[in-house]
Amino acid sequence: MAKTVSIPPAALVAALTAFMGGGLAGSVFTYFANRREPTVVTYSVTQTPLADPSATSLIPNLTVNVGKDPIHELHAYSIEIDVPQGGRQEHAEVGVFFARKIRIYGKAAEAPSQLYSINCDSVDNGVTCQLSPLSRANDKPYRIVLATDEKQAPRVEVAVVGAEVLPASDYLARKSRFGSVVPVDKILERGALAFSVIFVILLQLKLLARVKKGAVVVGKIADAAGQPIADADVEVVLDSPYQIYPPTKTDRFGDFIFGGLRKMSLLEGRIRITHPLFDPVDMRFDSPILSLRLSRRRTRTNEESGHEPDVR
């Protein structure tokens, strides 16, 4: 029988955005694809009456014996431990406990396959079992069957690290409500990540649209003394490839940019320039467009001749 696979909606959104955008979006999609689904362990209890006092009282002289001992009632309980969602857990402990001390007339334990193991020991009010590993094999759960004279159904306790434990009925109810079994906090987390991916891709598309408008042309306007000239009108027309840009003005640093890009605000850094024939420069800057003038080193030959070397 074909197995139905439930894909969280957030993962679908991440896949589509990664296909469209790439880069960071692809990384987020990889995170979703490789992320382990939370493990859910479920349990269920099914009761089957084998001998009921109300039935035996209807037939005169009817008795039910186990060996030579007569019994008034007998019930079989089938406990199933399943892992419908998530990864493999190496070990789990399961307890099946009745409300009082009972007599167990028979018990059986069944693992999903020969590669799995289950070992159960009797206690005064039930059994304790060791399961290893805890995962689903061949679409079969672990099964524990007990025959006892106790009419009240037992409670089931499952001790396992890194997994959510709940009755099978609660798991099915949750699945029917949400379509896929994802805790609310995980839904919010994945939704936030998917929204972030979409936002990043929109920024990438917007930047790409700006770049496609034409080549990027940048420059700096300064006077004869090297001081920047602000508010100068600048027009640029490219012959090859042909492109006409809207006019712009220089900013307070004398800088201008054509091509749809903008200068980064709050930019600050440090630059150092060295050359064997020029004095070094070590200064801070707050503009991405730099125009620097270097002073030639004064040597003994230059001082004697009064000339500076011609550097090209």
Residue frames as qw, qx, qy, qz and C-alpha x, y, z in Angstrom:
[[0.000, 0.889, 0.459, 0.000, 0.00, 0.00, 0.00],
 [0.393, 0.569, -0.046, 0.721, 1.37, 3.44, -0.92],
 [0.446, -0.485, -0.442, 0.608, 2.51, 5.56, 2.01],
 [0.083, 0.913, 0.268, 0.296, 1.16, 9.12, 2.30],
 [0.550, -0.065, -0.201, 0.808, 3.79, 11.76, 2.97],
 [0.099, -0.931, -0.349, 0.037, 2.74, 15.01, 4.64],
 [0.521, 0.250, -0.026, 0.815, 4.84, 18.04, 3.68],
 [0.186, -0.658, -0.399, 0.610, 4.61, 21.06, 6.01],
 [0.349, 0.882, 0.295, 0.115, 3.35, 24.19, 4.20],
 [0.217, -0.908, 0.251, 0.256, 6.37, 26.19, 5.41],
 [0.574, -0.273, 0.639, 0.433, 8.71, 23.77, 3.64],
 [0.522, 0.577, 0.557, 0.289, 6.77, 24.21, 0.38],
 [0.082, 0.994, 0.068, -0.040, 7.08, 27.99, 0.65],
 [0.412, -0.714, 0.455, 0.336, 10.80, 27.69, 1.32],
 [0.642, 0.073, 0.653, 0.395, 11.25, 25.40, -1.69],
 [0.412, 0.785, 0.409, 0.218, 9.49, 27.81, -4.05],
 [0.075, -0.987, 0.108, 0.091, 11.36, 30.84, -2.79],
 [0.562, -0.495, 0.548, 0.372, 14.67, 29.00, -2.99],
 [0.627, 0.359, 0.584, 0.370, 13.94, 28.05, -6.61],
 [0.262, 0.912, 0.252, 0.188, 13.23, 31.68, -7.47],
 [0.135, -0.973, 0.178, -0.060, 15.97, 33.37, -5.51],
 [0.819, 0.243, -0.345, 0.390, 18.87, 31.06, -4.69],
 [0.166, 0.563, -0.417, 0.694, 21.66, 32.26, -2.37],
 [0.200, -0.207, 0.658, -0.696, 20.43, 32.72, 1.15],
 [0.773, 0.033, 0.046, -0.632, 17.03, 31.32, 0.17],
 [0.787, 0.239, -0.563, -0.082, 18.71, 28.12, -1.01],
 [0.222, 0.282, -0.771, 0.526, 20.49, 27.81, 2.30],
 [0.487, -0.099, 0.445, -0.745, 17.23, 28.15, 4.18],
 [0.855, 0.144, -0.233, -0.441, 15.62, 25.52, 1.94],
 [0.591, 0.283, -0.731, 0.194, 18.53, 23.17, 2.68],
 [0.126, -0.226, 0.676, -0.690, 17.92, 23.78, 6.37],
 [0.722, 0.020, 0.186, -0.666, 14.26, 22.79, 5.97],
 [0.818, 0.261, -0.447, -0.249, 15.06, 19.76, 3.83],
 [0.545, 0.254, -0.729, 0.327, 17.65, 18.36, 6.24],
 [0.299, -0.373, 0.477, -0.737, 15.90, 19.27, 9.44],
 [0.184, -0.119, -0.971, 0.091, 14.65, 16.30, 11.47],
 [0.487, -0.478, -0.356, -0.638, 10.93, 16.15, 12.07],
 [0.358, -0.421, 0.577, -0.602, 9.98, 16.11, 15.78],
 [0.308, -0.008, -0.951, -0.039, 9.47, 12.56, 17.04],
 [0.619, -0.237, 0.138, -0.736, 6.00, 11.63, 18.29],
 [0.160, 0.042, -0.981, 0.104, 5.36, 8.41, 20.24],
 [0.618, -0.209, -0.081, -0.754, 1.76, 7.24, 20.57],
 [0.016, -0.040, 0.974, -0.224, 0.11, 4.51, 22.60],
 [0.628, -0.151, -0.243, -0.724, -3.32, 2.88, 22.57],
 [0.230, -0.095, 0.900, -0.356, -5.14, 0.34, 24.76],
 [0.616, -0.036, -0.473, -0.629, -7.76, -2.09, 23.40],
 [0.396, -0.176, 0.764, -0.479, -9.83, -4.17, 25.83],
 [0.596, 0.023, -0.652, -0.467, -11.43, -7.52, 24.89],
 [0.642, -0.313, 0.485, -0.505, -13.65, -9.34, 27.50],
 [0.346, 0.221, -0.898, -0.159, -12.94, -13.08, 27.51],
 [0.382, -0.400, -0.829, 0.082, -15.18, -14.01, 30.42],
 [0.176, -0.376, 0.087, -0.906, -17.76, -11.64, 31.88],
 [0.108, 0.104, 0.841, -0.520, -19.74, -12.31, 35.12],
 [0.526, 0.310, 0.175, -0.772, -22.94, -11.00, 33.54],
 [0.620, 0.312, -0.568, -0.441, -22.64, -13.60, 30.74],
 [0.302, 0.127, -0.931, 0.162, -21.73, -16.57, 32.93],
 [0.276, 0.098, 0.654, -0.698, -24.64, -15.88, 35.28],
 [0.643, 0.247, -0.136, -0.712, -27.10, -16.43, 32.44],
 [0.742, 0.184, -0.621, -0.173, -26.01, -20.05, 31.99],
 [0.773, -0.541, 0.214, -0.254, -26.53, -22.33, 35.03],
 [0.893, -0.280, 0.296, 0.190, -23.50, -24.31, 36.19],
 [0.661, 0.661, -0.062, 0.348, -21.20, -22.49, 33.71],
 [0.554, -0.752, 0.170, 0.313, -17.72, -22.01, 35.10],
 [0.571, 0.755, -0.259, 0.192, -14.50, -20.70, 33.58],
 [0.801, -0.527, 0.164, 0.232, -11.28, -22.25, 34.85],
 [0.379, 0.785, -0.482, 0.092, -7.63, -21.44, 34.32],
 [0.236, 0.280, -0.893, 0.262, -6.05, -24.75, 35.17],
 [0.347, -0.392, -0.843, 0.126, -7.94, -25.90, 38.22],
 [0.090, -0.340, -0.387, 0.853, -8.66, -22.38, 39.43],
 [0.184, 0.731, 0.630, 0.184, -12.12, -20.99, 38.60],
 [0.184, -0.127, -0.005, 0.975, -12.25, -17.33, 37.59],
 [0.240, 0.667, 0.573, -0.412, -15.23, -15.01, 37.49],
 [0.448, 0.879, 0.080, -0.145, -14.02, -12.72, 34.73],
 [0.675, -0.193, 0.390, 0.596, -11.12, -12.47, 32.30],
 [0.338, 0.916, 0.072, -0.203, -10.05, -9.57, 30.10],
 [0.747, 0.094, 0.248, 0.610, -7.38, -9.20, 27.42],
 [0.013, 0.936, -0.005, -0.353, -5.62, -5.86, 26.92],
 [0.746, 0.325, 0.235, 0.531, -3.64, -5.08, 23.78],
 [0.187, -0.881, 0.042, 0.432, -1.26, -2.13, 24.16],
 [0.721, 0.491, 0.210, 0.441, 0.34, -0.72, 20.98],
 [0.320, -0.748, 0.126, 0.568, 3.36, 1.62, 21.00],
 [0.649, 0.576, 0.354, 0.349, 3.94, 3.40, 17.68],
 [0.293, -0.505, 0.146, 0.799, 6.13, 6.13, 16.19],
 [0.510, 0.697, 0.500, 0.068, 3.96, 7.74, 13.47],
 [0.290, 0.931, -0.019, 0.222, 6.23, 10.75, 13.09],
 [0.248, -0.881, 0.402, -0.036, 9.91, 11.60, 13.47],
 [0.463, 0.569, -0.678, 0.050, 13.22, 9.81, 13.68],
 [0.814, -0.089, -0.565, 0.100, 14.68, 6.84, 15.44],
 [0.409, -0.727, 0.380, -0.399, 15.16, 6.70, 19.21],
 [0.376, 0.381, -0.837, 0.112, 17.64, 4.15, 20.52],
 [0.276, -0.147, -0.885, 0.344, 15.79, 3.17, 23.68],
 [0.441, -0.399, -0.056, -0.802, 12.48, 3.57, 25.49],
 [0.043, -0.064, -0.909, 0.410, 10.86, 2.23, 28.65],
 [0.491, -0.297, -0.393, -0.718, 7.14, 1.43, 28.75],
 [0.084, 0.011, 0.839, -0.537, 5.04, 0.74, 31.84],
 [0.491, -0.332, -0.554, -0.584, 1.53, -0.76, 31.84],
 [0.066, 0.042, -0.737, 0.672, 0.04, -0.25, 35.31],
 [0.389, -0.549, -0.663, -0.328, -3.35, -1.20, 36.77],
 [0.305, -0.700, 0.099, -0.639, -4.98, 0.58, 39.67],
 [0.725, -0.506, 0.372, -0.282, -4.44, -2.38, 42.04],
 [0.233, -0.400, 0.879, 0.109, -2.45, -5.57, 42.39],
 [0.802, 0.295, -0.117, -0.506, -3.55, -8.02, 39.73],
 [0.692, -0.167, 0.690, 0.132, -3.02, -11.56, 38.58],
 [0.400, 0.581, -0.465, -0.535, -1.66, -11.94, 35.05],
 [0.874, 0.063, 0.461, -0.141, -2.80, -15.20, 33.47],
 [0.763, 0.266, 0.386, 0.444, -0.87, -14.65, 30.26],
 [0.027, 0.878, -0.119, -0.463, 1.27, -12.07, 28.51],
 [0.756, 0.299, 0.367, 0.452, 2.94, -11.66, 25.13],
 [0.070, -0.810, 0.146, 0.563, 5.20, -9.02, 23.58],
 [0.729, 0.448, 0.417, 0.306, 5.73, -8.48, 19.86],
 [0.241, -0.566, 0.240, 0.751, 8.36, -6.30, 18.13],
 [0.538, 0.673, -0.044, -0.506, 7.86, -4.79, 14.65],
 [0.772, 0.503, -0.385, -0.050, 10.61, -6.96, 13.14],
 [0.929, -0.168, -0.186, 0.273, 13.45, -9.31, 14.02],
 [0.485, 0.392, -0.209, 0.753, 15.85, -6.38, 14.17],
 [0.305, -0.581, 0.149, -0.740, 13.86, -4.88, 17.02],
 [0.444, -0.095, -0.836, 0.308, 13.57, -6.16, 20.58],
 [0.476, -0.542, 0.041, -0.691, 11.11, -5.89, 23.46],
 [0.469, -0.033, -0.817, 0.333, 11.56, -7.45, 26.91],
 [0.474, -0.572, -0.083, -0.664, 8.88, -7.27, 29.61],
 [0.287, 0.026, -0.828, 0.482, 8.96, -8.04, 33.34],
 [0.437, -0.640, -0.562, -0.288, 5.94, -8.45, 35.63],
 [0.038, 0.227, -0.496, 0.838, 5.36, -6.20, 38.65],
 [0.129, 0.274, 0.814, -0.495, 2.59, -6.32, 41.25],
 [0.380, 0.629, 0.404, -0.545, 0.21, -4.10, 39.28],
 [0.623, 0.738, -0.025, -0.255, 1.29, -4.64, 35.68],
 [0.870, 0.102, 0.187, 0.444, 4.43, -4.95, 33.53],
 [0.044, -0.868, 0.261, 0.421, 7.47, -2.87, 32.59],
 [0.853, 0.372, 0.286, 0.228, 9.07, -3.27, 29.14],
 [0.290, -0.616, 0.380, 0.626, 12.32, -2.26, 27.46],
 [0.699, 0.655, 0.289, 0.000, 12.07, -1.33, 23.75],
 [0.232, -0.689, 0.447, 0.521, 15.07, -0.93, 21.44],
 [0.123, -0.032, -0.023, 0.992, 15.16, 0.81, 19.07],
 [0.257, 0.607, 0.587, -0.470, 12.03, 2.92, 19.10],
 [0.197, 0.378, -0.396, -0.813, 10.99, 3.50, 15.50],
 [0.792, 0.313, 0.250, -0.461, 8.51, 2.23, 12.97],
 [0.100, -0.341, 0.859, 0.368, 9.37, -0.86, 10.90],
 [0.062, -0.178, -0.910, -0.370, 7.20, -2.39, 8.18],
 [0.398, -0.360, -0.193, -0.821, 4.33, -0.13, 9.31],
 [0.709, -0.386, -0.590, -0.022, 3.96, -2.24, 12.46],
 [0.283, -0.770, 0.286, -0.495, 3.95, -1.01, 16.08],
 [0.133, 0.198, -0.885, 0.400, 5.25, -2.65, 19.22],
 [0.675, -0.355, -0.322, -0.561, 2.49, -4.72, 20.86],
 [0.003, -0.188, 0.842, -0.505, 2.01, -5.91, 24.45],
 [0.647, -0.289, -0.471, -0.526, -0.89, -8.28, 25.26],
 [0.067, -0.199, 0.783, -0.586, -2.00, -9.05, 28.83],
 [0.584, -0.370, -0.618, -0.374, -4.73, -11.42, 30.10],
 [0.102, 0.092, -0.656, 0.742, -5.95, -10.56, 33.60],
 [0.179, -0.570, -0.801, 0.046, -9.02, -10.56, 35.83],
 [0.107, -0.461, -0.235, 0.849, -8.99, -6.75, 36.15],
 [0.347, 0.709, 0.603, 0.115, -11.90, -5.02, 34.42],
 [0.007, 0.959, 0.022, -0.283, -10.57, -1.45, 34.69],
 [0.738, 0.594, -0.050, 0.315, -8.18, -0.55, 31.84],
 [0.689, -0.389, -0.062, 0.608, -4.56, 0.20, 32.77],
 [0.114, 0.964, -0.104, -0.217, -2.64, 3.41, 32.31],
 [0.854, 0.287, 0.068, 0.429, 0.39, 3.51, 30.01],
 [0.232, -0.909, 0.199, 0.285, 3.60, 5.39, 30.71],
 [0.819, 0.433, 0.049, 0.373, 6.38, 5.87, 28.13],
 [0.384, -0.820, 0.198, 0.374, 9.81, 7.19, 29.10],
 [0.740, 0.357, 0.281, 0.496, 11.85, 8.33, 26.08],
 [0.302, -0.582, 0.060, 0.752, 14.30, 11.18, 25.52],
 [0.027, -0.312, 0.428, 0.848, 13.65, 13.75, 22.80],
 [0.147, -0.273, -0.808, -0.502, 10.11, 12.74, 21.85],
 [0.459, -0.130, 0.174, -0.861, 6.54, 13.82, 22.52],
 [0.079, -0.135, -0.986, 0.054, 4.33, 11.10, 24.02],
 [0.464, 0.086, 0.181, -0.863, 0.55, 11.18, 23.67],
 [0.619, 0.220, 0.722, -0.217, -2.44, 8.83, 23.19],
 [0.286, 0.117, 0.731, 0.608, -3.03, 7.71, 19.62],
 [0.098, 0.763, 0.636, 0.057, -6.52, 9.26, 19.70],
 [0.144, -0.865, -0.049, 0.479, -5.05, 12.69, 20.54],
 [0.316, -0.334, 0.570, 0.681, -2.52, 12.37, 17.72],
 [0.223, 0.397, 0.779, 0.431, -5.24, 11.53, 15.18],
 [0.005, -0.871, -0.464, 0.160, -7.42, 14.39, 16.42],
 [0.225, -0.732, 0.191, 0.614, -4.53, 16.84, 16.06],
 [0.310, -0.090, 0.706, 0.631, -3.74, 15.53, 12.59],
 [0.174, 0.616, 0.730, 0.239, -7.34, 15.93, 11.45],
 [0.075, -0.901, -0.262, 0.338, -7.43, 19.53, 12.71],
 [0.126, -0.799, 0.314, 0.498, -4.16, 20.78, 11.20],
 [0.775, 0.594, -0.153, -0.155, -3.68, 18.41, 8.27],
 [0.704, 0.354, -0.496, 0.365, -0.09, 17.77, 9.31],
 [0.713, -0.634, -0.251, 0.163, 1.22, 17.13, 12.79],
 [0.460, 0.401, -0.209, 0.764, 3.36, 20.16, 13.59],
 [0.359, -0.567, -0.515, 0.533, 3.45, 21.78, 17.05],
 [0.106, 0.952, 0.286, 0.021, 2.21, 25.37, 17.19],
 [0.331, -0.815, 0.260, 0.398, 5.64, 26.76, 18.11],
 [0.527, -0.105, 0.642, 0.547, 7.18, 24.99, 15.12],
 [0.355, 0.707, 0.554, 0.259, 4.50, 26.39, 12.81],
 [0.067, -0.986, -0.057, 0.144, 5.27, 29.94, 14.00],
 [0.478, -0.584, 0.458, 0.470, 9.01, 29.36, 13.68],
 [0.511, 0.168, 0.678, 0.502, 8.76, 28.00, 10.15],
 [0.235, 0.858, 0.440, 0.118, 6.37, 30.76, 9.16],
 [0.202, -0.921, 0.130, 0.307, 8.82, 33.40, 10.35],
 [0.493, -0.343, 0.607, 0.520, 11.67, 31.76, 8.44],
 [0.449, 0.476, 0.661, 0.368, 9.58, 31.50, 5.27],
 [0.085, 0.965, 0.242, -0.053, 8.64, 35.17, 5.58],
 [0.352, -0.751, 0.346, 0.438, 12.32, 36.08, 5.97],
 [0.537, 0.011, 0.677, 0.503, 13.20, 34.13, 2.83],
 [0.325, 0.746, 0.531, 0.236, 10.51, 35.93, 0.81],
 [0.118, -0.969, -0.029, 0.217, 11.69, 39.30, 2.12],
 [0.456, -0.526, 0.504, 0.511, 15.33, 38.58, 1.19],
 [0.494, 0.271, 0.688, 0.457, 14.36, 37.44, -2.31],
 [0.192, 0.904, 0.378, 0.058, 12.28, 40.55, -2.89],
 [0.244, -0.872, 0.221, 0.361, 15.31, 42.65, -1.96],
 [0.514, -0.219, 0.652, 0.512, 17.48, 40.63, -4.36],
 [0.414, 0.573, 0.632, 0.319, 14.99, 41.07, -7.18],
 [0.026, 0.978, 0.173, -0.116, 14.77, 44.79, -6.51],
 [0.362, -0.699, 0.419, 0.452, 18.55, 45.12, -6.53],
 [0.526, 0.072, 0.710, 0.462, 18.79, 43.06, -9.72],
 [0.322, 0.799, 0.488, 0.138, 16.22, 45.29, -11.42],
 [0.109, -0.951, 0.089, 0.276, 18.29, 48.33, -10.54],
 [0.458, -0.453, 0.596, 0.480, 21.50, 46.83, -11.88],
 [0.516, 0.347, 0.703, 0.345, 19.81, 45.80, -15.13],
 [0.212, 0.918, 0.232, -0.241, 18.96, 49.43, -15.81],
 [0.525, 0.803, -0.202, 0.199, 22.52, 49.98, -17.06],
 [0.694, 0.178, -0.409, 0.565, 26.17, 50.13, -16.19],
 [0.489, -0.797, -0.247, 0.255, 27.23, 51.68, -12.89],
 [0.445, 0.570, -0.076, 0.686, 29.07, 55.01, -13.17],
 [0.526, -0.770, -0.254, 0.257, 30.53, 56.70, -10.07],
 [0.507, 0.480, -0.076, 0.712, 32.70, 59.73, -9.57],
 [0.411, -0.674, -0.318, 0.525, 33.77, 62.64, -7.35],
 [0.292, 0.795, 0.157, 0.508, 33.75, 66.34, -8.17],
 [0.564, -0.602, -0.169, 0.539, 36.31, 68.58, -6.43],
 [0.192, 0.979, -0.045, -0.054, 37.78, 72.05, -6.90],
 [0.562, 0.661, -0.410, 0.281, 41.42, 72.88, -7.64],
 [0.172, -0.597, 0.630, -0.466, 42.28, 72.57, -3.98],
 [0.320, 0.031, -0.946, 0.035, 40.75, 69.10, -3.79],
 [0.290, 0.109, 0.594, -0.742, 37.70, 70.21, -1.80],
 [0.180, 0.371, 0.893, 0.177, 34.45, 68.39, -2.72],
 [0.233, 0.007, -0.164, -0.959, 31.76, 70.35, -4.54],
 [0.233, 0.333, 0.859, -0.310, 28.23, 69.60, -3.38],
 [0.412, 0.670, 0.447, -0.426, 24.99, 70.05, -5.36],
 [0.054, 0.452, -0.562, -0.691, 26.71, 70.03, -8.76],
 [0.809, 0.372, 0.169, -0.424, 24.42, 68.90, -11.63],
 [0.233, -0.380, 0.839, 0.313, 25.79, 65.81, -13.39],
 [0.817, 0.390, 0.076, -0.418, 24.54, 64.22, -16.62],
 [0.315, -0.372, 0.831, 0.269, 25.94, 61.01, -18.17],
 [0.820, 0.422, -0.002, -0.388, 25.18, 59.44, -21.56],
 [0.565, -0.314, 0.719, 0.255, 26.87, 56.17, -22.55],
 [0.479, 0.515, -0.447, -0.553, 27.61, 55.53, -26.20],
 [0.742, 0.157, -0.636, -0.145, 28.42, 51.82, -25.77],
 [0.059, 0.479, 0.844, 0.235, 26.33, 50.24, -24.45],
 [0.079, -0.443, -0.201, -0.870, 23.91, 53.02, -25.19],
 [0.391, -0.568, -0.678, 0.254, 22.31, 54.34, -22.02],
 [0.029, -0.585, -0.001, -0.811, 20.83, 57.65, -20.94],
 [0.392, -0.328, -0.709, 0.486, 20.68, 58.29, -17.18],
 [0.184, -0.902, -0.349, -0.174, 18.42, 60.74, -15.38],
 [0.232, 0.662, -0.321, 0.636, 20.39, 63.80, -14.17],
 [0.710, -0.535, -0.406, 0.213, 21.61, 63.77, -10.59],
 [0.065, -0.914, 0.221, -0.333, 23.43, 65.99, -8.10],
 [0.525, 0.262, -0.662, 0.466, 26.61, 65.45, -6.12],
 [0.620, -0.674, -0.400, 0.029, 26.19, 64.93, -2.39],
 [0.302, -0.943, 0.136, -0.008, 28.06, 66.73, 0.36],
 [0.694, -0.411, 0.456, 0.376, 31.15, 64.66, -0.40],
 [0.229, 0.626, -0.451, -0.594, 31.06, 65.62, -4.08],
 [0.268, -0.069, 0.945, 0.175, 30.12, 62.04, -5.02],
 [0.663, 0.274, -0.068, -0.693, 27.66, 60.93, -7.70],
 [0.352, -0.061, 0.932, 0.061, 26.38, 57.48, -8.69],
 [0.621, 0.275, -0.252, -0.689, 24.49, 56.39, -11.83],
 [0.397, 0.155, -0.886, -0.180, 22.99, 52.97, -12.48],
 [0.699, -0.415, -0.406, -0.417, 20.27, 52.58, -9.87],
 [0.690, -0.213, -0.543, 0.429, 22.60, 51.96, -6.90],
 [0.257, -0.902, -0.015, -0.347, 22.85, 54.10, -3.78],
 [0.264, 0.497, -0.635, 0.530, 25.57, 54.86, -1.30],
 [0.617, -0.387, -0.667, 0.159, 25.41, 52.96, 1.99],
 [0.276, -0.828, 0.044, -0.486, 24.44, 55.17, 4.90],
 [0.657, -0.688, 0.282, -0.122, 26.51, 55.25, 8.12],
 [0.901, 0.283, -0.158, 0.289, 29.55, 53.92, 6.25],
 [0.235, -0.896, 0.368, -0.086, 32.82, 54.31, 8.14],
 [0.973, 0.028, -0.008, 0.231, 36.24, 52.72, 7.80],
 [0.350, -0.786, 0.370, 0.350, 40.00, 53.15, 7.56],
 [0.820, 0.557, 0.006, 0.132, 42.32, 53.10, 4.54],
 [0.477, -0.683, 0.402, 0.380, 46.11, 52.80, 4.31],
 [0.750, 0.656, 0.010, 0.086, 48.12, 53.37, 1.10],
 [0.516, -0.644, 0.402, 0.397, 51.88, 52.83, 0.67],
 [0.752, 0.637, 0.031, 0.167, 54.22, 53.36, -2.32],
 [0.761, -0.202, -0.009, 0.617, 58.05, 53.48, -2.41],
 [0.345, 0.280, 0.163, 0.881, 58.05, 56.91, -4.11],
 [0.281, -0.617, -0.215, -0.703, 55.21, 58.52, -2.13],
 [0.160, -0.266, 0.641, -0.702, 54.49, 59.29, 1.48],
 [0.163, -0.283, -0.945, -0.004, 52.14, 56.74, 3.07],
 [0.406, -0.309, -0.077, -0.857, 48.52, 57.63, 3.77],
 [0.271, -0.260, -0.896, 0.235, 46.62, 56.30, 6.79],
 [0.252, -0.063, 0.109, -0.959, 43.21, 57.88, 7.29],
 [0.296, 0.361, 0.824, -0.321, 39.59, 57.22, 8.15],
 [0.168, -0.034, -0.495, -0.852, 36.76, 57.64, 5.63],
 [0.375, 0.326, 0.689, -0.528, 32.96, 57.73, 5.62],
 [0.610, 0.567, -0.074, -0.549, 32.28, 57.60, 1.87],
 [0.866, 0.066, 0.475, 0.140, 32.59, 54.64, -0.55],
 [0.624, 0.691, 0.111, 0.349, 34.03, 56.92, -3.26],
 [0.560, -0.674, 0.086, 0.473, 37.55, 58.11, -2.40],
 [0.556, 0.754, -0.024, 0.349, 39.73, 60.63, -4.21],
 [0.663, -0.664, 0.075, 0.336, 43.20, 60.89, -2.65],
 [0.448, 0.833, -0.258, 0.198, 46.29, 62.88, -3.54],
 [0.881, -0.314, -0.038, 0.353, 49.69, 61.46, -2.60],
 [0.017, -0.953, 0.292, 0.077, 52.76, 63.56, -1.89],
 [0.808, 0.409, -0.360, 0.224, 56.07, 62.42, -3.38],
 [0.771, -0.525, -0.054, 0.356, 58.80, 61.42, -0.95],
 [0.172, 0.944, -0.273, 0.064, 61.60, 63.98, -0.79],
 [0.933, -0.067, -0.002, 0.355, 65.01, 62.33, -1.36],
 [0.447, -0.621, 0.190, 0.615, 68.55, 63.72, -1.13],
 [0.395, 0.131, 0.574, 0.705, 68.84, 63.74, -4.93],
 [0.049, 0.773, 0.552, 0.308, 65.60, 65.64, -5.26],
 [0.324, -0.883, -0.160, 0.298, 66.66, 68.20, -2.68],
 [0.465, -0.414, 0.346, 0.702, 70.04, 68.79, -4.40],
 [0.258, 0.212, 0.629, 0.702, 68.58, 69.10, -7.89],
 [0.250, 0.249, 0.207, -0.913, 65.42, 70.83, -6.85],
 [0.569, 0.094, -0.498, -0.648, 63.41, 68.45, -9.00],
 [0.683, -0.104, 0.604, -0.398, 61.08, 65.64, -8.10],
 [0.219, -0.081, 0.907, 0.350, 61.06, 62.35, -9.99],
 [0.537, 0.143, -0.277, -0.784, 58.52, 62.02, -12.75],
 [0.309, 0.034, 0.928, -0.207, 56.17, 59.22, -11.72],
 [0.512, 0.124, -0.400, -0.750, 53.78, 57.86, -14.32]]
